[in-house]
Each structure stands twice: as structure tokens, then as C-alpha cells.
């Protein structure tokens, strides 16, 4: 698993999540790029991962969890934009859970990376 700085990836994704949550709280998130990982630097790190990393089941789970995180963020944005802010608010805990799932997967992959380095 070369070329992945997990600490930086976690930092970048947490920064993105905080920006989203702050924008959501202000009601000014309409221009935030939420889908297809646009604007999320972790998405770029995933795309740049080497083939050996991408083949790992844990990495595939990370990709799936990351996609789910952004799908939830997009759904929250859509609901709120359609006047369903209360429904959007109810999804925020799920978004937080998805974020924690990502962090756990980062940790698993970081451990694998350290074990390989021995």
C-alpha cells in the first residue's frame, strides 16, 4: 500500500465533512460539490491509489463507505433544498455514523500498511 498517507487522508476528509456541516448549518451549502467525490481531496487520494491497494477487500470497503458518505451528503442537500430541512436534519446522525465508519476503515488500512513495512 504505497502512496497513501492515511493521516492526511483522514484530515482532509474531516475538513471536508466539517465544511459541509458548517455550510449546512448556515443554509449556504447549495454550491458544495457533494456527489462523485468532487471537491473531496480524499476522493482524489482513492483514485490515485496503486493497484495492490485497490485489490484489498478493506480498500474496497473504504471505497464503498466513502461513496455512501457522499451519497448521504447529497441526499441531505437535496432534501433541504426541496424544503424538507427537518427530514435532512434527521439524516445528520447517519452521516456522522458514515464518517466514523470511514475513520475505522482508515485505521484498518493504516494498520495493514504498518504491518507490511514490519
N, CA, C and O atoms as a MOPAC input file, in Angstrom:
PM7 MOZYME 1SCF
protein

 N      0.83400 1    -1.17500 1     0.00000 1
 C      0.00000 1     0.00000 1     0.00000 1
 C      0.87300 1     1.23000 1     0.00000 1
 O      1.08600 1     1.85200 1     1.04100 1
 N      1.35900 1     1.56800 1    -1.11900 1
 C      2.24000 1     2.71900 1    -1.21700 1
 C      1.45500 1     3.93700 1    -1.67500 1
 O      0.43700 1     3.82900 1    -2.36000 1
 N      1.95300 1     5.08600 1    -1.28000 1
 C      1.40500 1     6.33100 1    -1.78500 1
 C      0.17100 1     6.83300 1    -1.06800 1
 O     -0.42300 1     7.81900 1    -1.50500 1
 N     -0.23800 1     6.19600 1     0.01600 1
 C     -1.41200 1     6.66100 1     0.74100 1
 C     -0.96800 1     7.13700 1     2.11600 1
 O     -0.47400 1     6.35400 1     2.92800 1
 N     -1.14700 1     8.40900 1     2.36500 1
 C     -0.86800 1     8.97700 1     3.68200 1
 C     -2.19700 1     8.99600 1     4.42400 1
 O     -2.99600 1     9.91800 1     4.25700 1
 N     -2.43200 1     7.97600 1     5.24400 1
 C     -3.73100 1     7.83000 1     5.89600 1
 C     -4.03800 1     8.97100 1     6.85300 1
 O     -5.18600 1     9.40500 1     6.95100 1
 N     -3.03200 1     9.46000 1     7.55500 1
 C     -3.28000 1    10.58000 1     8.46200 1
 C     -3.75600 1    11.80300 1     7.68600 1
 O     -4.69600 1    12.48200 1     8.09700 1
 N     -3.10600 1    12.07400 1     6.57300 1
 C     -3.50800 1    13.21400 1     5.74800 1
 C     -4.88000 1    12.96700 1     5.12700 1
 O     -5.69400 1    13.88700 1     5.04300 1
 N     -5.14100 1    11.75100 1     4.69600 1
 C     -6.44600 1    11.42900 1     4.10800 1
 C     -7.56200 1    11.64700 1     5.12200 1
 O     -8.60800 1    12.20700 1     4.79300 1
 N     -7.33800 1    11.20700 1     6.34600 1
 C     -8.34000 1    11.40300 1     7.39300 1
 C     -8.52900 1    12.89000 1     7.65500 1
 O     -9.65900 1    13.36500 1     7.76600 1
 N     -7.42800 1    13.62100 1     7.75300 1
 C     -7.51200 1    15.06300 1     8.00000 1
 C     -8.29800 1    15.76000 1     6.89700 1
 O     -9.16300 1    16.59100 1     7.17300 1
 N     -7.99600 1    15.42000 1     5.65400 1
 C     -8.68100 1    16.04900 1     4.52600 1
 C    -10.17400 1    15.73400 1     4.52400 1
 O    -11.00000 1    16.61100 1     4.27000 1
 N    -10.51100 1    14.48600 1     4.80700 1
 C    -11.92800 1    14.13400 1     4.78400 1
 C    -12.66900 1    14.76600 1     5.94900 1
 O    -13.81300 1    15.19100 1     5.79400 1
 N    -12.04400 1    14.83300 1     7.10200 1
 C    -12.67600 1    15.50700 1     8.23800 1
 C    -12.86900 1    16.99000 1     7.96400 1
 O    -13.87600 1    17.57400 1     8.36500 1
 N    -11.90200 1    17.60200 1     7.28000 1
 C    -12.04700 1    19.01200 1     6.89700 1
 C    -13.23800 1    19.18200 1     5.97400 1
 O    -14.04200 1    20.09600 1     6.15100 1
 N    -13.35300 1    18.29600 1     4.98000 1
 C    -14.48100 1    18.36300 1     4.04300 1
 C    -15.79600 1    18.20600 1     4.79700 1
 O    -16.74200 1    18.95600 1     4.55600 1
 N    -15.86300 1    17.23400 1     5.71000 1
 C    -17.08600 1    16.97600 1     6.47200 1
 C    -17.45700 1    18.19200 1     7.31400 1
 O    -18.62500 1    18.57800 1     7.37000 1
 N    -16.47000 1    18.79400 1     7.96700 1
 C    -16.75800 1    19.99300 1     8.76900 1
 C    -17.26700 1    21.13000 1     7.89900 1
 O    -18.19100 1    21.84400 1     8.28700 1
 N    -16.66900 1    21.30500 1     6.71900 1
 C    -17.13200 1    22.35600 1     5.80600 1
 C    -18.58500 1    22.11400 1     5.41300 1
 O    -19.39000 1    23.04400 1     5.37200 1
 N    -18.90900 1    20.86800 1     5.12800 1
 C    -20.28300 1    20.53800 1     4.76300 1
 C    -21.22800 1    20.83000 1     5.92000 1
 O    -22.26100 1    21.47300 1     5.73800 1
 N    -20.87100 1    20.35500 1     7.11300 1
 C    -21.74700 1    20.54500 1     8.26900 1
 C    -21.91800 1    22.02700 1     8.59300 1
 O    -23.01900 1    22.46300 1     8.92900 1
 N    -20.84700 1    22.79900 1     8.49500 1
 C    -20.94100 1    24.24100 1     8.74000 1
 C    -21.79800 1    24.92300 1     7.68600 1
 O    -22.61700 1    25.78400 1     8.00700 1
 N    -21.61100 1    24.54000 1     6.42900 1
 C    -22.41700 1    25.12300 1     5.35700 1
 C    -23.87800 1    24.74000 1     5.53100 1
 O    -24.77000 1    25.56400 1     5.32800 1
 N    -24.12100 1    23.49500 1     5.90300 1
 C    -25.49300 1    23.04700 1     6.12900 1
 C    -26.13000 1    23.86400 1     7.24800 1
 O    -27.27800 1    24.29000 1     7.12700 1
 N    -25.39900 1    24.08200 1     8.32500 1
 C    -25.93200 1    24.84000 1     9.46400 1
 C    -26.26900 1    26.27400 1     9.06600 1
 O    -27.21800 1    26.86000 1     9.58700 1
 N    -25.49300 1    26.83600 1     8.14300 1
 C    -25.74700 1    28.20600 1     7.67400 1
 C    -26.78800 1    28.24400 1     6.56100 1
 O    -27.29400 1    29.31300 1     6.21800 1
 N    -27.10700 1    27.08200 1     5.99500 1
 C    -28.04400 1    27.04100 1     4.87700 1
 C    -27.43900 1    27.54900 1     3.58500 1
 O    -28.16400 1    27.96800 1     2.68200 1
 N    -26.11400 1    27.51700 1     3.48500 1
 C    -25.43900 1    28.07300 1     2.30700 1
 C    -24.59900 1    27.02800 1     1.57900 1
 O    -23.54200 1    27.34500 1     1.03400 1
 N    -25.05900 1    25.81100 1     1.56900 1
 C    -24.26900 1    24.71500 1     1.01400 1
 C    -24.61200 1    24.39000 1    -0.43400 1
 O    -24.05700 1    23.44800 1    -1.00000 1
 N    -25.51200 1    25.14800 1    -1.04100 1
 C    -26.02300 1    24.79400 1    -2.36600 1
 C    -24.92200 1    24.55800 1    -3.39400 1
 O    -25.08300 1    23.72900 1    -4.29000 1
 N    -23.82600 1    25.26500 1    -3.27900 1
 C    -22.76200 1    25.12000 1    -4.27000 1
 C    -21.69900 1    24.10100 1    -3.87800 1
 O    -20.72100 1    23.91700 1    -4.60300 1
 N    -21.87900 1    23.44500 1    -2.74700 1
 C    -20.87500 1    22.46400 1    -2.34000 1
 C    -20.92800 1    21.24400 1    -3.25300 1
 O    -22.00400 1    20.69100 1    -3.48000 1
 N    -19.79400 1    20.82400 1    -3.77200 1
 C    -19.75800 1    19.64100 1    -4.63900 1
 C    -19.82000 1    18.36800 1    -3.80600 1
 O    -18.82400 1    17.96200 1    -3.20700 1
 N    -20.98600 1    17.74100 1    -3.76900 1
 C    -21.18100 1    16.61100 1    -2.86800 1
 C    -21.11100 1    15.25800 1    -3.54200 1
 O    -20.72900 1    14.27400 1    -2.90800 1
 N    -21.46500 1    15.18600 1    -4.78800 1
 C    -21.52000 1    13.87000 1    -5.41900 1
 C    -20.23300 1    13.58900 1    -6.18300 1
 O    -19.45600 1    14.49500 1    -6.48300 1
 N    -20.03400 1    12.34500 1    -6.48000 1
 C    -18.86600 1    11.89500 1    -7.24400 1
 C    -17.56000 1    12.33100 1    -6.61000 1
 O    -16.53500 1    12.40000 1    -7.28900 1
 N    -17.58000 1    12.62700 1    -5.31800 1
 C    -16.38500 1    12.96900 1    -4.55400 1
 C    -15.70100 1    14.22900 1    -5.06800 1
 O    -14.54000 1    14.47300 1    -4.74000 1
 N    -16.39700 1    15.03400 1    -5.86800 1
 C    -15.79300 1    16.27300 1    -6.34500 1
 C    -15.57400 1    17.19400 1    -5.15800 1
 O    -16.45200 1    17.34800 1    -4.30900 1
 N    -14.43100 1    17.78900 1    -5.10300 1
 C    -14.12900 1    18.69200 1    -4.01500 1
 C    -13.65500 1    17.99200 1    -2.75800 1
 O    -13.28100 1    18.66000 1    -1.79400 1
 N    -13.65900 1    16.68500 1    -2.73800 1
 C    -13.20100 1    15.92900 1    -1.57200 1
 C    -11.81300 1    15.39000 1    -1.90100 1
 O    -11.65600 1    14.52900 1    -2.76700 1
 N    -10.82500 1    15.90200 1    -1.20700 1
 C     -9.45400 1    15.50600 1    -1.50200 1
 C     -9.19900 1    14.02600 1    -1.22300 1
 O     -8.32200 1    13.41900 1    -1.83800 1
 N     -9.95400 1    13.45200 1    -0.30600 1
 C     -9.78500 1    12.02400 1    -0.06700 1
 C    -10.20300 1    11.23000 1    -1.29300 1
 O     -9.59800 1    10.20500 1    -1.60800 1
 N    -11.23200 1    11.69600 1    -1.98400 1
 C    -11.64600 1    11.04600 1    -3.22100 1
 C    -10.51400 1    11.00200 1    -4.23700 1
 O    -10.34500 1    10.01500 1    -4.95300 1
 N     -9.74200 1    12.08400 1    -4.29200 1
 C     -8.59300 1    12.11100 1    -5.19400 1
 C     -7.52100 1    11.11700 1    -4.74200 1
 O     -6.86900 1    10.48500 1    -5.57300 1
 N     -7.34000 1    10.97800 1    -3.42900 1
 C     -6.35900 1    10.01700 1    -2.90900 1
 C     -6.77700 1     8.58900 1    -3.24000 1
 O     -5.93900 1     7.75400 1    -3.58400 1
 N     -8.07100 1     8.31100 1    -3.13500 1
 C     -8.57300 1     6.98300 1    -3.50300 1
 C     -8.27300 1     6.70100 1    -4.96800 1
 O     -7.80300 1     5.61900 1    -5.32100 1
 N     -8.54800 1     7.68000 1    -5.80900 1
 C     -8.33700 1     7.50000 1    -7.24500 1
 C     -6.86400 1     7.27600 1    -7.57900 1
 O     -6.54500 1     6.60600 1    -8.56100 1
 N     -5.97300 1     7.82800 1    -6.77400 1
 C     -4.54100 1     7.72600 1    -7.04600 1
 C     -3.89300 1     6.48800 1    -6.42700 1
 O     -2.69800 1     6.26000 1    -6.61900 1
 N     -4.65300 1     5.69400 1    -5.69600 1
 C     -4.08400 1     4.52100 1    -5.02300 1
 C     -3.55800 1     3.50700 1    -6.03600 1
 O     -4.07800 1     3.37900 1    -7.14400 1
 N     -2.52100 1     2.79800 1    -5.62700 1
 C     -1.94300 1     1.79400 1    -6.51900 1
 C     -2.84400 1     0.55700 1    -6.61500 1
 O     -3.74900 1     0.37000 1    -5.80200 1
 N     -2.58100 1    -0.27800 1    -7.61700 1
 C     -3.42100 1    -1.45300 1    -7.87100 1
 C     -3.42000 1    -2.43700 1    -6.70500 1
 O     -4.44600 1    -3.04800 1    -6.40700 1
 N     -2.28100 1    -2.59300 1    -6.05000 1
 C     -2.20800 1    -3.52200 1    -4.91500 1
 C     -3.13000 1    -3.06200 1    -3.78900 1
 O     -3.79100 1    -3.88000 1    -3.15000 1
 N     -3.17300 1    -1.76500 1    -3.54900 1
 C     -4.06700 1    -1.23300 1    -2.51300 1
 C     -5.52000 1    -1.43700 1    -2.90500 1
 O     -6.34000 1    -1.87000 1    -2.09600 1
 N     -5.82500 1    -1.12200 1    -4.14500 1
 C     -7.20900 1    -1.21000 1    -4.61000 1
 C     -7.73600 1    -2.64400 1    -4.57100 1
 O     -8.94500 1    -2.85400 1    -4.46900 1
 N     -6.85500 1    -3.61900 1    -4.65100 1
 C     -7.27200 1    -5.02500 1    -4.65300 1
 C     -7.64400 1    -5.53400 1    -3.26000 1
 O     -8.30100 1    -6.56800 1    -3.14200 1
 N     -7.24600 1    -4.84300 1    -2.22800 1
 C     -7.53400 1    -5.28800 1    -0.86300 1
 C     -9.02300 1    -5.17000 1    -0.54600 1
 O     -9.64500 1    -4.16400 1    -0.88600 1
 N     -9.59900 1    -6.17800 1     0.09600 1
 C    -11.01400 1    -6.09600 1     0.47600 1
 C    -11.29900 1    -4.89700 1     1.38500 1
 O    -12.36300 1    -4.28300 1     1.29900 1
 N    -10.34800 1    -4.57600 1     2.24700 1
 C    -10.53400 1    -3.43100 1     3.13800 1
 C    -10.59000 1    -2.12100 1     2.35100 1
 O    -11.33200 1    -1.20300 1     2.70100 1
 N     -9.79600 1    -2.05100 1     1.28600 1
 C     -9.80100 1    -0.84700 1     0.45700 1
 C    -11.11100 1    -0.74800 1    -0.31600 1
 O    -11.66500 1     0.34100 1    -0.47100 1
 N    -11.60200 1    -1.88500 1    -0.79900 1
 C    -12.89700 1    -1.89200 1    -1.48400 1
 C    -14.00500 1    -1.45100 1    -0.53500 1
 O    -14.91400 1    -0.72300 1    -0.93400 1
 N    -13.93100 1    -1.88800 1     0.72100 1
 C    -14.91100 1    -1.45300 1     1.72500 1
 C    -14.80000 1     0.04900 1     1.96300 1
 O    -15.80800 1     0.72700 1     2.16000 1
 N    -13.57700 1     0.56500 1     1.94600 1
 C    -13.36200 1     2.00000 1     2.12100 1
 C    -13.99000 1     2.78500 1     0.97200 1
 O    -14.64000 1     3.80700 1     1.19400 1
 N    -13.79500 1     2.30700 1    -0.24500 1
 C    -14.39600 1     2.97400 1    -1.40700 1
 C    -15.91400 1     2.99400 1    -1.27000 1
 O    -16.55400 1     4.01800 1    -1.50600 1
 N    -16.47900 1     1.86000 1    -0.88800 1
 C    -17.93200 1     1.76900 1    -0.72700 1
 C    -18.42700 1     2.72000 1     0.36600 1
 O    -19.42700 1     3.41400 1     0.18300 1
 N    -17.72500 1     2.74600 1     1.49800 1
 C    -18.12800 1     3.62200 1     2.60100 1
 C    -17.99700 1     5.09200 1     2.21800 1
 O    -18.82800 1     5.91200 1     2.60900 1
 N    -16.96300 1     5.42700 1     1.46100 1
 C    -16.75900 1     6.80800 1     1.02200 1
 C    -17.86400 1     7.23200 1     0.05700 1
 O    -18.38600 1     8.34400 1     0.13900 1
 N    -18.20800 1     6.33600 1    -0.84900 1
 C    -19.29900 1     6.61900 1    -1.78600 1
 C    -20.60700 1     6.81700 1    -1.02800 1
 O    -21.37800 1     7.72500 1    -1.33800 1
 N    -20.85200 1     5.97300 1    -0.04500 1
 C    -22.06600 1     6.08700 1     0.77400 1
 C    -22.09600 1     7.41500 1     1.53100 1
 O    -23.13900 1     8.06400 1     1.60700 1
 N    -20.96900 1     7.81400 1     2.08200 1
 C    -20.88500 1     9.08400 1     2.79800 1
 C    -21.33500 1    10.23800 1     1.90200 1
 O    -22.14300 1    11.07400 1     2.30600 1
 N    -20.80200 1    10.27000 1     0.68700 1
 C    -21.15000 1    11.36400 1    -0.21800 1
 C    -22.58000 1    11.25200 1    -0.73900 1
 O    -23.21800 1    12.26800 1    -1.01300 1
 N    -23.08400 1    10.03800 1    -0.87700 1
 C    -24.49000 1     9.86500 1    -1.26600 1
 C    -25.40500 1    10.42900 1    -0.18300 1
 O    -26.39100 1    11.10100 1    -0.48600 1
 N    -25.08100 1    10.15800 1     1.06700 1
 C    -25.87000 1    10.70700 1     2.17800 1
 C    -25.80500 1    12.22900 1     2.19000 1
 O    -26.82500 1    12.89700 1     2.36200 1
 N    -24.61300 1    12.77300 1     2.00900 1
 C    -24.46700 1    14.23100 1     1.98500 1
 C    -25.29800 1    14.82900 1     0.85600 1
 O    -25.94000 1    15.86400 1     1.03600 1
 N    -25.28700 1    14.18500 1    -0.29800 1
 C    -26.09000 1    14.65600 1    -1.42100 1
 C    -27.57700 1    14.57800 1    -1.14100 1
 O    -28.33400 1    15.47500 1    -1.51300 1
 N    -27.99500 1    13.50800 1    -0.48700 1
 C    -29.40700 1    13.35700 1    -0.13900 1
 C    -29.83300 1    14.42500 1     0.86900 1
 O    -30.92800 1    14.97900 1     0.76900 1
 N    -28.97400 1    14.70600 1     1.82600 1
 C    -29.26200 1    15.75700 1     2.80300 1
 C    -29.41500 1    17.09800 1     2.09500 1
 O    -30.33700 1    17.86100 1     2.38200 1
 N    -28.51000 1    17.37400 1     1.17900 1
 C    -28.58100 1    18.62600 1     0.42900 1
 C    -29.87500 1    18.70200 1    -0.37200 1
 O    -30.54600 1    19.73400 1    -0.38200 1
 N    -30.22100 1    17.61200 1    -1.03900 1
 C    -31.42900 1    17.59500 1    -1.86200 1
 C    -32.68000 1    17.80100 1    -1.01700 1
 O    -33.54600 1    18.59900 1    -1.37300 1
 N    -32.77600 1    17.09700 1     0.08300 1
 C    -33.93800 1    17.25100 1     0.96100 1
 C    -34.06800 1    18.68600 1     1.45000 1
 O    -35.14700 1    19.27600 1     1.39700 1
 N    -32.98000 1    19.23100 1     1.91900 1
 C    -33.02100 1    20.59000 1     2.44400 1
 C    -33.35600 1    21.58900 1     1.34500 1
 O    -34.11700 1    22.53200 1     1.56500 1
 N    -32.79200 1    21.38300 1     0.17300 1
 C    -33.06700 1    22.27000 1    -0.95500 1
 C    -34.50300 1    22.20000 1    -1.43100 1
 O    -34.99700 1    23.13400 1    -2.06300 1
 N    -35.18000 1    21.09700 1    -1.13100 1
 C    -36.58400 1    20.93000 1    -1.52100 1
 C    -37.53700 1    21.27900 1    -0.38500 1
 O    -38.69900 1    20.87100 1    -0.39200 1
 N    -37.04000 1    22.03600 1     0.59000 1
 C    -37.89300 1    22.48200 1     1.68000 1
 C    -38.16100 1    21.43200 1     2.73900 1
 O    -39.09300 1    21.57300 1     3.53100 1
 N    -37.36600 1    20.39300 1     2.76200 1
 C    -37.55400 1    19.31300 1     3.73700 1
 C    -36.39100 1    19.29300 1     4.73000 1
 O    -35.78500 1    18.25100 1     4.98100 1
 N    -36.09800 1    20.46300 1     5.28500 1
 C    -34.94600 1    20.60800 1     6.17400 1
 C    -35.04900 1    19.70800 1     7.39600 1
 O    -34.03600 1    19.19200 1     7.87000 1
 N    -36.25600 1    19.51200 1     7.91200 1
 C    -36.39800 1    18.64600 1     9.08700 1
 C    -36.01200 1    17.20700 1     8.76000 1
 O    -35.36300 1    16.53500 1     9.56300 1
 N    -36.41400 1    16.73300 1     7.57200 1
 C    -36.01800 1    15.39000 1     7.14800 1
 C    -34.50300 1    15.31300 1     6.95300 1
 O    -33.86700 1    14.31400 1     7.28900 1
 N    -33.94700 1    16.38300 1     6.40600 1
 C    -32.49700 1    16.43100 1     6.22000 1
 C    -31.78400 1    16.37100 1     7.56500 1
 O    -30.78500 1    15.66800 1     7.71700 1
 N    -32.30300 1    17.11200 1     8.53600 1
 C    -31.70500 1    17.10000 1     9.88000 1
 C    -31.68200 1    15.69200 1    10.46700 1
 O    -30.72900 1    15.31300 1    11.14800 1
 N    -32.72400 1    14.93000 1    10.20300 1
 C    -32.80600 1    13.57300 1    10.74800 1
 C    -31.73800 1    12.64900 1    10.17100 1
 O    -31.42900 1    11.61000 1    10.75500 1
 N    -31.17800 1    13.02400 1     9.02800 1
 C    -30.15300 1    12.19800 1     8.39100 1
 C    -28.74200 1    12.52000 1     8.87500 1
 O    -27.80500 1    11.77100 1     8.59800 1
 N    -28.58800 1    13.61900 1     9.58800 1
 C    -27.24800 1    14.01400 1    10.02200 1
 C    -26.56700 1    12.96500 1    10.90800 1
 O    -25.36300 1    12.75400 1    10.76100 1
 N    -27.28700 1    12.29600 1    11.82300 1
 C    -26.61400 1    11.23800 1    12.59000 1
 C    -26.10500 1    10.09600 1    11.70100 1
 O    -25.05000 1     9.52100 1    11.96900 1
 N    -26.84800 1     9.77400 1    10.65500 1
 C    -26.40400 1     8.72200 1     9.73000 1
 C    -25.13000 1     9.15900 1     9.00300 1
 O    -24.22800 1     8.35300 1     8.77100 1
 N    -25.07000 1    10.43700 1     8.65000 1
 C    -23.86500 1    10.96400 1     8.01400 1
 C    -22.68100 1    10.88500 1     8.97900 1
 O    -21.56600 1    10.54200 1     8.58500 1
 N    -22.93600 1    11.20300 1    10.22800 1
 C    -21.88400 1    11.11000 1    11.23800 1
 C    -21.42600 1     9.66300 1    11.40300 1
 O    -20.22700 1     9.40200 1    11.50500 1
 N    -22.36300 1     8.72700 1    11.43000 1
 C    -22.01000 1     7.30500 1    11.51900 1
 C    -21.16600 1     6.87400 1    10.32400 1
 O    -20.19700 1     6.13100 1    10.47800 1
 N    -21.53500 1     7.34000 1     9.13800 1
 C    -20.77500 1     7.00100 1     7.93100 1
 C    -19.35900 1     7.55700 1     8.02400 1
 O    -18.40500 1     6.91600 1     7.58300 1
 N    -19.22600 1     8.73300 1     8.58900 1
 C    -17.90800 1     9.32900 1     8.76800 1
 C    -17.06300 1     8.50200 1     9.73300 1
 O    -15.87300 1     8.29500 1     9.49700 1
 N    -17.67000 1     8.03600 1    10.80600 1
 C    -16.95000 1     7.18500 1    11.75800 1
 C    -16.55800 1     5.85200 1    11.11800 1
 O    -15.48300 1     5.32100 1    11.39800 1
 N    -17.41600 1     5.32200 1    10.27300 1
 C    -17.10600 1     4.07700 1     9.55800 1
 C    -15.86800 1     4.28500 1     8.68900 1
 O    -14.98500 1     3.42800 1     8.63900 1
 N    -15.81100 1     5.42200 1     8.00900 1
 C    -14.63400 1     5.73100 1     7.20000 1
 C    -13.37700 1     5.77000 1     8.06000 1
 O    -12.34800 1     5.20100 1     7.69500 1
 N    -13.46500 1     6.43700 1     9.19400 1
 C    -12.29600 1     6.53700 1    10.07400 1
 C    -11.83600 1     5.15400 1    10.52800 1
 O    -10.63500 1     4.88800 1    10.58800 1
 N    -12.78100 1     4.27800 1    10.84600 1
 C    -12.42100 1     2.91400 1    11.25500 1
 C    -11.73600 1     2.15500 1    10.12600 1
 O    -10.77400 1     1.42300 1    10.35900 1
 N    -12.22900 1     2.32700 1     8.91000 1
 C    -11.60600 1     1.66200 1     7.76200 1
 C    -10.22000 1     2.23100 1     7.48800 1
 O     -9.29900 1     1.48900 1     7.14500 1
 N    -10.06900 1     3.55000 1     7.63800 1
 C     -8.73900 1     4.15400 1     7.50900 1
 C     -7.77600 1     3.48600 1     8.47900 1
 O     -6.65600 1     3.12700 1     8.11600 1
 N     -8.23000 1     3.32600 1     9.72100 1
 C     -7.37800 1     2.72800 1    10.74800 1
 C     -6.98200 1     1.30100 1    10.38700 1
 O     -5.82900 1     0.91100 1    10.57300 1
 N     -7.92700 1     0.52300 1     9.87300 1
 C     -7.61700 1    -0.85200 1     9.45900 1
 C     -6.54500 1    -0.86500 1     8.37800 1
 O     -5.59300 1    -1.64300 1     8.43800 1
 N     -6.71400 1     0.00500 1     7.39200 1
 C     -5.74800 1     0.04400 1     6.29500 1
 C     -4.39700 1     0.57300 1     6.75900 1
 O     -3.35400 1     0.10200 1     6.30600 1
 N     -4.41200 1     1.53100 1     7.64400 1
 C     -3.15700 1     2.06000 1     8.18500 1
 C     -2.40400 1     0.94600 1     8.92300 1
 O     -1.18500 1     0.83200 1     8.79700 1
 N     -3.12900 1     0.13000 1     9.68800 1
 C     -2.51500 1    -0.99400 1    10.39900 1
 C     -1.91900 1    -1.99200 1     9.41200 1
 O     -0.80000 1    -2.46800 1     9.60900 1
 N     -2.65500 1    -2.31000 1     8.35600 1
 C     -2.12300 1    -3.21400 1     7.32600 1
 C     -0.85100 1    -2.65100 1     6.71000 1
 O      0.12000 1    -3.37300 1     6.48300 1
 N     -0.87400 1    -1.35400 1     6.44400 1
 C      0.28700 1    -0.70800 1     5.83800 1
 C      1.49800 1    -0.79700 1     6.77300 1
 O      2.60600 1    -1.09900 1     6.32900 1
 N      1.28900 1    -0.53900 1     8.04100 1
 C      2.38900 1    -0.61000 1     9.02000 1
 C      2.90300 1    -2.04100 1     9.16500 1
 O      4.11000 1    -2.26100 1     9.26900 1
 N      1.98600 1    -3.01700 1     9.17100 1
 C      2.38700 1    -4.41900 1     9.29900 1
 C      3.23300 1    -4.86300 1     8.11200 1
 O      4.17900 1    -5.63300 1     8.27400 1
 N      2.89500 1    -4.37900 1     6.91800 1
 C      3.66700 1    -4.74300 1     5.72900 1
 C      5.07300 1    -4.16500 1     5.78300 1
 O      6.02600 1    -4.76700 1     5.28900 1
 N      5.18600 1    -2.99400 1     6.38800 1
 C      6.50600 1    -2.35900 1     6.48900 1
 C      7.36400 1    -3.04500 1     7.54300 1
 O      8.59300 1    -2.97400 1     7.51700 1
 N      6.66500 1    -3.72800 1     8.49200 1
 C      7.33000 1    -4.51000 1     9.52000 1
 C      8.11700 1    -3.72600 1    10.45800 1
 O      8.72500 1    -4.28400 1    11.37100 1

